[in-house]
Amino acid sequence: MTRAMGAAMRRIHVGNALSAFGLGFTVPYLYVYVAQVRGLGSMTAGLVLAVFAVAALVVLPFAGRAIVRRGPLPVLLAALVTAALGALSLGLAGSAAAVLLSAAALGAGQAVMQPALATMIVDCSTAETRSRAFAMQFFLQNLGLGVGGLIGGHLVDASSVSSFTLLFAIEAAMFLLLVVVMSTVRMPRAPRIEGAPGAGSAKGSWKQLLGNRAMVQLCVLGFVLFFACYGQFESGLSAYGVEAAGVSTSALGTALAANTAMIVVAQFAVLKFVERRRRSRVIAAVGLIWAVAWVAAGYAGLGHGSQEMATAAFVSTYALFGLGEAMLSPTVAPLVADVAPEGMAGQYNSAFALVKQLALAVGPAVGGPMGASLHGPYVVTFLLFSLGITYLALRLGRELSAVQDRPWLGKSRVVAQGAASPVGQSQAHA
């Protein structure tokens, strides 16, 4: 990695931390703000959460093409300005229509940030440093969300609209500060890509992507990963914990804190463990770890131990999920970049982000009702999904080249100077 690439990477990491810090101020309190503080009711609050997902699904198919054609930095700056305007207007909105339009702008901006930032990490890293760079990104995202949520919780007052307006103003300010920081980034010069998708070649670029068997299998695997884990955190699993395991709301908060703490504490220790192991086998191991997590959840809700034991098992479920997430962060995102042809990482990252958003939209819709009422089937279903992750990961390993599965063997197919490229998680449960 050159000195210029290192300087750019440091600014990118600052950007990741700032964006997560800003989101942490508002995400935990969005439902309360819309439903109770603005008095718009639970139906409108639910629609706002749905609008975030719909906005992402609408813009992501176009984001990849824009990143490939224009580069990740201009796309990121446009997304940040859009998100800032959405956040500020959301804090001032008093009607359902204004709230929904503001949420659409904020959701679209947030969604495009993910593949744009991921592309910048790809362009500013080498095959040897890429896993560590993505691990740092995930670490800073979780840390930023946690710190932002903690500070936001001390500033917010459910009886005061102005306190929520302040939170959204701080979020908007973080996005605008990030515009200033990222404007100073000097990206490595990307080579000219012959045949890069133009205005009329969207179908061709998607056809090329769908013809890549490794990428298709990786997308299927990614859908299951996000559906069976991230899509359950704040819907099915929390409902199951309250209804079946009888955990208190404070214990639920402890479980979420245990998840974040596991990620923050274990991330770099885990990184040393996974860096010299096959990516497909690391993902397969995550499936087994999450299967154990669902067994613990089953004991918490369906076992016959004391309430203290049930609560401990439930908290352990979230901690085990965090361990798996720490293993995935330096594995899946770099793999998406390395599967992409040179110059097409932006398109591939956007496609994977689209799959992530689909999983995060479907996951709560399926898991929420099951977790609340069908306790046994819920645990068994997602235990099987976790074992399915192991199967799909091992199957994917047969489609990967030796270098894609074991990047230390040679230079990545997406060179550090190449152009453009989820949960996401995302997510760090946001």
N, C-alpha and C positions, 0 to 999 in steps of 0.2 A: 504494500500500500504506500503510495506517494504521500509527501507532506500535504499537498493540496487536497488529496482524498481524505486524509485524516482530519484536516480542518473542516471540510464539508461535513464529514460524519459527525463531528462533535456538535455542529449546529443542528443537524438532523435530530440527534438525540435530545438536545434541548427543546426542539420543536415537539417531539413526541411527548416529553414530560409536560410542557406547557399546555398542549391540547388536552391531555388526560386530566391535568389539574383543573382546567376550566370546566370540563364535562363533569368532574366530580362534584362541583358546586351545585349542579342542578338535577342531575339524573335521579338521585334517590328521592327527590322531593317533587318530581314533575306531576305525579298523579295527585298528590295532596294539593298542589298549587291550582291545577285546573278544576278538580272536582269540588274542593272545599273553599279555598281562598278566593277564587274567582266565582265560585258558586255556580259552575256550569254543569255539575252533576257527573256521576260515574260513567254515563254513556259517552259524553264528550271526552272525558279523560281517557277512556278506552280507545276512542277514535284517534286521539292524538298519538298514542303509542302505536296504533296501526299505521298512521300516516308516516311515521318514521320509517317503518319497514317498506311501505309502498314507494316512498320517495327514493329510497336506496335502490329498489328493484327497477325503477324507471331510469335512473341516471347511470347506473353502473355499466349497462351494455355500451353506452357511448363514451364512458370515461376511458376505457382501455384504448380505443381508437385515438382519442384526443391526446393521451399520454404518448402513444407511439409517434404521432404526427408532430406534436408541438413540444414534447418533452415534459417531464414530470413537474418541473418547478412552476411554469406558468399555470398549469392545471391546478396545482396545490394552492397557489395564491388566489386564484378565482374561487376555489372551494372555501378557503378561509374567510374571504370577504362575504361570501354568501352565508356561511354559518354565523358570522358575527352579526349580520343584519337580521338573520332569523332569530338569534338569541335575544338581541336587544328588543326586537318587536314582540317577541313572546313575553318578555317581562312587562311590556306596556299594554298588551292586548287585553281587551275587556269583554269581547264578544266571542262566540264559538267560531264564527267564520275567520276572525282575525287570528285566533289561537291556532286553528288548523292550517292556515296559510303560513304562519310563522314556523310551525312545526315542520311543514314540508320543506321550507328553505333550510332550516337547521339540519333536518335529516339528510337532505341531499348533499349539503356541504360536508357533513360528517362522513357520509358514505364514500365520497370521492377522495377525502383525505387519506384513507387507508391504502388504496393501491398506489396513490401518488407518492406517499412517504415510503412505501415498500420498494417502489421503483428507484427512488433516490438511494436507498440503502444498497440495492443491487448495484447501481452504477458507481457507488463510492466504496465498494468492498471487492475483495478477491475471493477466490474459492476457499482459501485458507482462513479468511477472517469473517466470512459471511454468516456462519452459524453463531459466532459470538456477537456479531452486530445485531442479529435478530433477537438473540437472548437479552441483550441490553435494552432493546426496544420494548420487549414485553415486560421486563423488570420495571422500567421507568413508567410505562403505562399504568401498571398496577399500583406503583408507589404514588403516582400523580393522582389517580382516582381516589386512593385511600386518604391522602392528605387533603385533597379538595373536598371530599365528602365530610371529613372530620371538621374542617374549618367552617364549611357551609352549615353544618348542623348547629354550630354555636352562633351563627349569624341569623339563622332563620327563625321566624316567629309566625306560627300558623294564624295568629290573629291580626297580622300586619301585612297588607299587600306590599308596602314599600320595602319590607325586608326581602321579599322574593324578587322585586324589581332590582334590588341591589345585587342579588345573586346572579341574575341573568345579565346584568350590566358587567359584572366581574367576568363572567364567561365570555361575553363579547370582547371585553378588553384583552383577555388572554389570546383570543384568536387574532385580534389586530396586532398585538405585540408579536405574535408568531409571524405575521406578515412581515414585520420589520426585520425580525431575526432571519427569516428564510430568504429575504431579498438580498442578504449579504452572502448567501451561499454561492460558490463558484463550482458548478458541476463539471465533472470531466467531460471533455469534448467527445460527443458520440459520433461514431462513424456513420456515414450515409448508408441507409439500408435500401438496397435495390428492391423494388416491388413492395415497399411498405404500404399498408392499407391507405388508400386515398378516400376521397369523399364517396365514391361510388362502389367501393370494394368491401363493404361491411360483410356481405354474405360470404365473400371469398375468404376473409380472415376467420370468420366463425367456422366455415367448412374446414379450413386447415386445422383449427384447434380441435374440432370434433373428430378429425382423422388421426389425431395423436392419441394412440391407445393408452399410453402411460398417463396423459393428462386427464382423459376421460375417467380412468380408474381412480386417479387421485381426487377428482371432483366427487365421485361417488363416495369415496372414503371420507373426504372432507365433510360432505353432507351428514354422514352418520356420526362423525365426531362431534359436530356442532349440535346436531339434533339430540344426541344422547347425553350430552354434558351441559354445554352452555345454555341450550334451549330449555333446560329443566331447573336451573338454579333458582330463579325467582318466580317460577310458576309451579310445575308439578312437584318438584322435590320439597319446596317450602310448604305447599299445601299438604303433602304427604306427612311431613314432619309434624305439622300442627294437628292434623286430623287423626293420623294413625299412631304416631309416636307420642303425641301429647306434649311436645316441646313448647315452651313459652316463647313469646316474641323476643325476649332478651336472649334466650338460648339460640334462637334462629340468627340473631345478630352476631352471637359468638361464633356460630358455625361459619358465617360469611367472613368474619374476621380471621378465623383459622385458615380458611382457603387462601386469603390474601397473604397472611403471614407465612404460610408454607411456600408460596411462590417467591416472596421477597427473600426469605431465608435460604431456600434450597436452590434458587435458580443457577448460581454459578458453580455450586458443588455438583449439581446435576449436569451442567454443561461439560465439565471435565470428564464425566462418565460417558456421555453420549457422543462426544466429538470423534472418537475413533471407532465407533460402532456403526453397523449398517443402519441407514435411516429406516428402512422398511421394518427391521427387527425392533428398533426403538419404538416405533409406532405400535407394533404388535404387542410389545410389553406394556404400553399404556393401556391397551384394551384389557389386558389381564389385571392390571392395577385397578382399573375402573370396575371390572367385574367384582373384585374384592370389595370395592366401595359400595356397590349395590347389595352385596351380601350383608355388609354392616348396616346399611339402610333397612334391609329386610329384618334384621334382628331388632333394630330400634323400634320398628312399627308393629312387627308380627311376633316378636319373641315375648317371653313371659318374665323378663327380668324386672328389676326395680326401675323407677322413673329416672334415677341417676344414671343407671347403666344404659337406658334407652337414649338419654340425652348425650352421653359420652359417645355412643356408637354413631349417633346422628352427626355430631361434630366431627368425628373421625371420617365420616363419608365425605364431607366437604374438604377436609385436609388431604385425603387421598386423591380427590379430584385435582386439587392444587398441585400435588406432586406430578400427576400426569400432564397437567398443563405446562409445568416447568420443563418437562421432557419434550413436549411438542414444539415449544417456541423456537428452539434452535434447529428444528428438524423439518417441519412442514413448509414454512414460508421459503426457506432456501431451496427446498426441493421443487416448489412451484417455479421458481426462477430458473433452476437448472434444467428442468424439463422443457422450458420454452426455447424455441429457436432464437438465434441471435437477433436482437432488435425487437422481439415480440414479447418481452417479459411484461410490459405494461398491459397488453391485451390479456395475457394469461393470469396476471394478478387480479385484474378486474373481473375476469370470469370466476376465479376462485372466490373473490369477495361476494359475487352475486350468489354463488352456491351457499356461502355462509349466511347471507341474509335470508335466503329461502328457508334454510334450516332453523334459523332463529325465529322466523315467522311461524313455521309449522310446529316446531317443538312445543312452545307453550300451549298452542291450540289443542294438541293431542295430549300432552302430559298433564296440563292443568286439571281437566275433568277426571282423568284417571287417578292422579295423585290424591285428589280430594275424596274419591268415593270407591275406586276399585283398587284397593291397596295391594293385595296379593298379585293380581295381574300386572299392575304397574311395575312392581319390582322385578317380576320375572321378565316382562317385556324388555326393560332396559338392561337387565343382566344379559339377555340374549343379544341385544344391540352391541354391548361392550365386547362380547365374544366375537361378534361379527366384525368389529374393528380389527381384531387380531387376524381373522381369516382374510379380510380385504387387504390388510397391510402385507401379509406374506404373499398374497397373490400379486399385489403391485410390485413387490420385489422382483418377480420374474419378468416384468416388463421394463424394468430400469436397466440402464447400462451400468457397468461396473463403477464408472466414475460418478454417475448420478446417485447411486446407492452408497458409495464409499468415496466421497469427494476428495479425501486426502491422497487418492491414488494418482490424481492428475488434475489438470486444469479444468475448471468448470466450462461447460459449453456456452454459458452466458458470461462473456468476458467482462472484466471490470469496466471496460470502456463502452460496453454495449448499451443500447438505448432501452429505456423504460421498463418498469413494473411496479386475511383476511389476515378476531377476533378475535380476528379477529379475531377476535375473538371479540379481538375483540374483545376484544372484549375482555376485557377484564370485567366482565359482567355488566357492561354498561349498556 
